[in-house]
Amino acid sequence: MSEVRQRVVVAMSGGVDSSVAASLVVEAGHEAIGVTMNLAGSSSRCCSLDDADDARRVADRLGMRYYVANYRERFRREVMESFADAYLAGSTPIPCVACNQRFKFDYLLERAKVFDAASVATGHYARVDRDPDTGARRLRRAVDLRKDQTYFLFGLSQAQLEAARFPLGAMTKDEVRERARSLGLATADKPESQEICFVPDGDYAAVVEQLRPESIPGDGDIVDAEGRVVGRHRGIHHYTVGQRRGLALAAEHRLYVTALDAARNRVVVGHERQLEAPVARVERVSWIAGSPPAAGTVADVRIRHQHAGAAARLEPGAAATIVHFDAPVRALAPGQAAVFYQGDVVLGGGWIAGAAA
């Protein structure tokens, strides 16, 4: 049975992925409306005005209505400034999670209602289906695991997943580019960025200084685990847990950042083995199903986007979920996400507070 024709808003970043997602919505017989969210301005590597020009050309090629929506003030306040505050507090933030949840699947869904649209489609590599037992929406990893983006989508609610479309979930990147070329889309060979959109050159510290110039604490002590001063640092926003480069310390063995003490403006360093932790405390946990699984549930836990995942037992609680890893994991960085998987299904995820006893 063919799918009922719907009106679908497509989030168009100006890249090849969202362009092909739009083409698949059109091919399925739906009325696609393209929207580019202008988020970080002309310096952004995503959703800038130059990207909007590319998206408009694609929309014209596909016969779609197309609009640009200005969210720059909200994005600066809710994503960019929060990013800077997190670094200054000694955390390592992931702004892409907040961007996806708040902007792609809160604000864009609000705009979709204005168009009387039933759903929002994006160029994410992810899949959504229904649990055969409960009927609830499930978030599943993409077929192309190299491009899978479910790590950034763990915060989506059942209502958001009900309205979400991920047309690229069953495709590989090579297939996406080939399709774009076959359709003559302007973005077919456009390079993609692996960086945070408002940090186009990868200089996180410079962005923090630009956003919060009055809050930069300046240089301070580098100390070991016993509190002995072993050097000086140039500002804790230049460092993250697990970092080795840039310490400029003479020692008998390699030293790594093991903790950031924002209250005392200290960078704590130690041996690589001091980075290993068997237990993690994960706070502000979001469960895809809407409620936590049973205590002792076994899952693979990814503690960074590029992390392959580690086997663990989950102990959900009201304030936090305690994660007991089968083997110690390296460099639990506060502020990063821990995302829980069973096979290719995302159970949920939350924010790493640190190692737990």
C-alpha positions in Angstrom: 0.0 0.0 0.0 1.4 3.4 -1.0 2.0 6.0 1.7 -0.6 8.7 2.1 0.6 12.0 0.6 1.7 14.5 3.3 3.3 17.9 3.6 6.8 17.5 5.0 9.2 20.2 6.1 12.8 19.4 5.1 15.6 20.9 7.2 18.1 21.9 4.4 21.6 22.8 5.6 22.9 23.3 2.1 24.9 20.1 2.1 24.5 16.9 0.1 22.8 14.9 2.8 19.8 17.2 3.4 19.6 17.7 -0.4 19.2 14.0 -1.1 16.8 13.7 1.9 14.7 16.3 0.2 14.8 14.5 -3.1 13.6 11.3 -1.4 10.7 13.1 0.2 9.7 14.4 -3.2 10.1 11.0 -4.8 7.8 9.4 -2.2 5.1 11.7 -3.5 4.9 14.1 -0.6 4.8 17.9 -0.8 8.3 19.0 0.5 8.9 22.4 1.9 12.6 23.3 2.4 13.7 25.4 5.3 17.2 26.5 6.1 17.8 27.6 9.7 20.2 30.5 9.7 22.0 29.7 13.0 25.5 30.9 13.4 25.9 33.4 10.6 28.3 33.8 7.7 31.2 32.3 9.6 29.4 29.0 10.1 30.4 25.8 8.3 26.7 24.8 8.3 23.4 26.7 7.6 25.2 29.9 6.7 23.8 32.3 4.1 26.1 30.8 1.5 24.7 27.4 2.3 21.2 28.8 2.0 22.0 29.7 -1.6 23.0 26.1 -2.3 19.9 24.8 -0.6 17.7 27.2 -2.6 19.3 25.9 -5.9 18.5 22.3 -4.8 14.9 23.3 -3.9 14.4 24.9 -7.2 15.8 21.8 -9.0 13.3 19.7 -7.1 10.4 22.0 -7.5 10.0 22.7 -3.8 8.9 25.8 -1.9 11.9 27.1 0.1 12.4 29.5 3.0 15.2 30.8 5.3 14.4 31.1 9.0 16.5 33.3 11.2 17.3 31.7 14.6 20.7 33.4 15.2 19.8 35.0 18.5 18.3 31.8 19.9 21.2 29.8 18.7 23.8 32.1 20.2 21.9 32.1 23.6 20.9 28.4 23.8 23.9 26.7 22.1 26.9 28.9 21.6 26.9 30.7 25.0 26.0 27.4 26.8 29.0 25.9 25.0 31.3 28.6 26.3 30.0 28.4 29.8 30.5 24.6 29.8 34.1 24.9 28.8 34.7 27.6 31.5 33.2 25.2 34.1 35.7 22.5 33.1 33.4 20.4 31.0 33.6 19.3 27.4 30.3 20.1 25.7 28.6 18.7 22.7 26.5 21.5 21.1 25.2 19.2 18.3 22.9 17.4 20.8 21.2 20.6 21.9 21.0 21.9 18.3 19.3 18.7 17.1 16.8 18.5 19.9 15.9 22.2 20.3 16.3 23.5 16.8 15.7 20.6 14.4 13.0 18.9 16.5 11.5 21.7 18.6 11.6 25.0 16.8 11.5 23.5 13.3 8.5 21.3 14.3 6.8 24.5 15.6 7.4 26.1 12.2 6.1 22.9 10.4 2.8 23.4 12.2 2.5 26.9 10.6 2.8 25.1 7.2 0.3 22.5 8.4 3.0 19.9 7.8 2.9 16.5 9.4 6.6 15.9 9.9 10.1 17.1 9.6 12.8 15.3 7.5 16.5 15.8 8.0 19.7 14.5 6.4 20.7 12.6 9.6 22.0 9.0 9.2 19.6 7.3 11.5 16.4 5.2 11.4 13.1 5.2 13.2 10.6 2.4 13.5 8.1 0.9 16.0 8.8 -1.5 18.7 6.8 -4.6 17.7 5.8 -5.4 21.3 4.9 -1.9 22.6 4.2 0.1 19.5 6.5 2.9 20.8 8.9 4.6 18.4 12.5 3.3 18.3 15.6 5.1 17.3 18.0 2.8 15.5 21.5 3.2 14.1 22.0 3.9 10.4 22.9 1.1 8.0 26.1 3.0 7.3 27.7 2.8 10.7 30.6 5.0 9.6 28.1 7.9 9.2 25.7 7.0 12.0 24.5 10.0 13.9 22.3 8.5 16.6 24.8 9.5 19.3 23.6 13.1 18.8 19.9 12.2 18.8 19.5 10.3 22.1 17.5 13.2 23.6 14.6 13.0 21.2 11.2 12.2 22.7 8.5 9.9 21.5 6.6 12.9 20.1 9.6 14.2 18.3 10.4 10.7 16.8 6.8 10.4 15.8 7.2 13.5 13.6 10.8 12.7 12.4 11.8 11.4 9.1 15.3 10.2 8.3 15.3 9.3 4.6 19.0 8.5 4.5 19.0 5.8 7.3 19.2 2.9 4.9 21.8 4.5 2.6 25.6 4.8 2.5 27.4 8.0 1.9 28.6 6.9 -1.5 25.0 6.1 -2.5 23.9 9.5 -1.3 26.5 11.3 -3.4 25.7 9.1 -6.4 22.1 10.0 -6.2 22.8 13.7 -5.9 24.9 13.5 -9.0 22.3 11.6 -10.9 19.7 14.3 -10.1 22.1 17.1 -11.0 22.0 18.6 -7.5 24.4 21.5 -6.9 25.6 20.0 -3.7 26.5 16.6 -5.1 30.3 17.0 -4.6 30.2 19.6 -1.8 32.7 18.7 0.9 31.4 18.0 4.4 32.7 19.4 7.6 33.4 17.2 10.6 33.7 20.3 12.9 31.3 22.1 15.1 29.5 24.5 12.8 30.4 27.7 14.7 34.0 26.6 15.3 35.1 26.3 11.6 38.8 26.2 12.3 38.6 23.9 15.3 39.8 26.6 17.8 37.4 26.1 20.6 39.3 28.3 23.0 39.1 31.3 20.7 35.3 30.9 20.4 35.0 30.7 24.2 37.1 33.9 24.5 35.0 35.7 21.9 31.7 34.7 23.6 32.7 35.2 27.2 35.6 37.7 27.2 34.7 38.9 30.7 34.8 35.4 32.2 38.2 34.1 31.1 40.0 33.1 34.2 43.5 33.4 32.8 46.5 31.2 33.5 46.8 29.0 36.5 48.6 26.0 38.0 49.0 22.5 36.6 49.0 20.1 39.5 49.4 16.3 40.0 46.9 14.1 41.8 48.5 15.1 45.2 48.1 18.8 44.4 51.8 19.5 43.8 52.3 22.2 41.2 54.2 20.9 38.2 53.6 23.7 35.7 51.4 26.5 34.5 48.4 26.5 32.1 47.0 29.2 29.9 43.4 28.8 30.8 41.3 25.7 31.5 39.2 26.3 28.4 42.2 25.2 26.4 42.1 21.7 27.9 39.9 18.6 28.1 40.1 15.3 30.0 42.4 12.8 28.2 44.4 15.6 26.5 48.2 15.1 26.2 49.4 17.7 23.7 50.0 21.2 24.7 50.9 20.6 28.3 54.6 21.4 27.8 55.7 19.5 30.9 58.9 17.6 31.4 58.3 14.2 33.1 59.6 10.7 33.1 56.4 9.4 31.5 53.6 10.9 29.4 51.2 13.0 31.3 47.6 13.5 30.5 44.8 15.8 31.7 42.9 13.7 34.2 40.6 16.5 35.6 39.8 20.2 35.4 39.2 22.1 38.6 37.4 25.2 37.5 36.8 26.5 41.0 40.5 26.7 41.7 41.5 27.3 38.0 43.6 24.2 38.0 44.5 21.6 35.4 45.1 18.1 37.0 47.5 15.8 35.2 48.5 12.2 35.8 49.6 8.9 34.3 47.5 7.3 31.5 46.2 4.6 33.9 44.6 7.4 36.0 42.3 8.0 33.1 40.7 4.6 33.4 37.4 4.3 35.2 35.2 1.2 35.7 32.1 3.1 36.7 30.4 6.3 35.4 27.8 8.6 36.7 25.4 9.8 34.0 23.0 12.6 34.7 20.0 14.2 33.0 19.2 10.9 31.3 16.7 10.7 28.5 15.1 7.3 27.7 13.8 6.9 24.2 10.9 4.7 25.3 9.9 7.4 27.9 10.8 5.3 31.0 14.0 3.6 32.1 14.8 -0.1 31.6 15.2 -2.5 34.5 18.1 -2.3 36.8 21.0 -4.5 35.6 20.1 -4.0 31.9 23.1 -4.9 29.7 24.0 -2.3 27.0 26.8 -1.1 24.9 27.7 2.4 26.0 29.4 5.0 23.8 31.2 7.8 25.7 32.3 9.8 22.7 31.0 10.1 19.2 33.8 8.0 17.7 33.9 5.6 20.6 33.2 2.0 19.5 31.2 1.3 22.6 31.8 -0.7 25.8 29.8 -3.4 27.4 28.2 -2.3 30.7 25.3 -2.8 33.1 22.9 0.1 33.7 21.5 1.0 37.1 18.9 3.8 36.4 18.0 6.1 39.3 16.0 9.2 39.9 19.1 11.5 40.0 21.4 9.6 37.7 22.2 6.3 36.0 25.2 4.5 37.2 27.1 2.7 34.5 29.2 -0.4 35.5 31.6 -1.2 32.6 32.7 -4.8 32.1 36.2 -3.3 31.7 37.5 0.1 32.6 37.0 2.8 30.0 39.5 5.6 29.2 38.9 9.4 29.6 35.5 9.9 31.0 35.1 13.6 30.1 32.4 15.5 32.1 30.0 17.2 29.7 30.3 14.5 27.0 27.3 12.2 26.3 27.0 8.5 27.3 24.6 6.9 24.9 23.2 3.4 25.6 22.6 0.8 22.9 21.2 -2.7 22.6 22.2 -3.9 19.1 21.3 -1.1 16.8 18.6 0.3 19.0 19.2 3.4 21.1 17.9 3.0 24.7 18.7 6.6 25.7 21.5 8.6 27.0 22.6 11.4 29.2 25.5 13.6 30.3 28.7 12.2 31.9 29.2 13.8 35.4 32.4 11.8 36.0 33.6 8.6 37.4 31.6 7.0 40.2 32.7 5.0 43.2 
